[in-house]
Amino acid sequence: MAHDEQACTACCRKTERPDELKKALDARLARIEGQARGLRRLIAEDAYCDEVLAQISAARAALGKASLVVLEHHMKHCLIDRVRAGDDDIVEELVVTLGRMI
C-alpha cells in the first residue's frame, strides 16, 4: 500500500466511543484547556518561573492521563476487535503509537 493510501486510511477511520467516555474525555480536555489559558495568563503577568513550570507539569500530567484513557479504550475495543477479525497489522500500529507517546 502506498504511503498516501495509508494516510487516507488512517484519517478516514473512526472510533465510536460510549457517551460516558466522550463526556469524561471532554471534561478532562476542558480542564486542560483552562490550564493552557492559565499558563498564558501567568506568562503575560510575568509570573515566577517556578510557578509557570509547576503549571506546565500539571498540564502535561493531565494530557498524559487523557492519553491513557484513550489508549485503554483503544486496546480494549479497537485492538481486540481487529485482532479477532484477523487484522494483526494493528499490533504494529500500536507499537508506533506507543513509541510516539513515550
C-alpha positions as CSV (number, residue, x, y, z in Angstrom):
1,M,0.0,0.0,0.0
2,A,1.3,3.4,-0.9
3,H,2.1,6.0,1.8
4,D,-0.8,8.2,0.6
5,E,-3.2,5.3,0.9
6,Q,-2.1,4.6,4.4
7,A,-2.5,8.2,5.4
8,C,-6.0,8.3,3.9
9,T,-7.0,5.1,5.7
10,A,-5.7,6.5,9.0
11,C,-7.6,9.8,8.6
12,C,-10.8,8.2,7.4
13,R,-11.1,5.7,10.2
14,K,-13.3,6.5,13.2
15,T,-13.8,5.1,16.7
16,E,-17.2,5.0,18.2
17,R,-16.9,5.8,21.9
18,P,-19.7,5.5,24.5
19,D,-21.3,8.8,25.5
20,E,-19.9,8.3,29.1
21,L,-16.4,8.1,27.8
22,K,-16.9,11.1,25.5
23,K,-18.2,13.2,28.4
24,A,-15.3,12.2,30.6
25,L,-12.7,13.0,28.0
26,D,-14.4,16.3,27.2
27,A,-14.3,17.3,30.8
28,R,-10.6,16.4,31.0
29,L,-9.9,18.3,27.9
30,A,-11.8,21.3,29.1
31,R,-9.7,21.4,32.3
32,I,-6.6,21.1,30.2
33,E,-7.8,24.0,28.0
34,G,-8.3,26.0,31.2
35,Q,-4.8,25.1,32.3
36,A,-3.4,26.3,29.0
37,R,-5.3,29.6,29.3
38,G,-3.9,29.9,32.9
39,L,-0.4,29.4,31.6
40,R,-0.8,32.1,29.0
41,R,-2.0,34.4,31.8
42,L,0.9,33.5,34.0
43,I,3.3,34.4,31.2
44,A,1.5,37.6,30.4
45,E,1.7,38.6,34.1
46,D,5.4,37.7,34.4
47,A,4.7,35.1,37.0
48,Y,7.7,33.5,38.7
49,C,9.3,30.7,36.6
50,D,8.8,28.0,39.3
51,E,5.0,28.7,39.3
52,V,4.9,28.5,35.5
53,L,6.9,25.3,35.4
54,A,4.6,23.7,38.1
55,Q,1.5,24.6,36.0
56,I,3.2,23.2,32.8
57,S,3.9,20.0,34.7
58,A,0.3,19.8,35.8
59,A,-1.0,20.3,32.3
60,R,1.4,17.7,31.0
61,A,0.2,15.2,33.6
62,A,-3.4,15.9,32.7
63,L,-2.7,15.3,29.0
64,G,-0.9,12.1,29.9
65,K,-3.9,10.9,31.8
66,A,-6.2,11.7,28.9
67,S,-3.9,9.8,26.6
68,L,-4.1,6.8,28.9
69,V,-7.9,6.9,28.9
70,V,-7.9,6.9,25.1
71,L,-5.2,4.2,24.9
72,E,-7.2,1.9,27.3
73,H,-10.3,2.2,25.2
74,H,-8.3,1.6,22.1
75,M,-6.7,-1.6,23.5
76,K,-9.9,-3.0,25.0
77,H,-12.0,-2.3,21.9
78,C,-10.3,-1.4,18.6
79,L,-7.2,-3.6,19.1
80,I,-9.1,-6.7,20.3
81,D,-11.8,-6.3,17.7
82,R,-9.3,-6.1,14.8
83,V,-7.1,-8.9,16.1
84,R,-10.2,-11.1,16.4
85,A,-11.1,-10.2,12.8
86,G,-7.6,-11.4,11.7
87,D,-6.1,-7.9,11.3
88,D,-2.7,-8.3,13.1
89,D,-1.4,-5.1,11.5
90,I,-3.0,-3.2,14.3
91,V,-0.3,-4.5,16.7
92,E,2.4,-2.7,14.7
93,E,0.2,0.4,14.6
94,L,0.0,0.2,18.4
95,V,3.8,-0.1,18.7
96,V,4.3,3.0,16.6
97,T,1.6,4.8,18.6
98,L,3.3,3.8,21.9
99,G,6.6,5.0,20.6
100,R,5.1,8.4,19.9
101,M,3.6,8.5,23.4
102,I,6.8,7.7,25.2
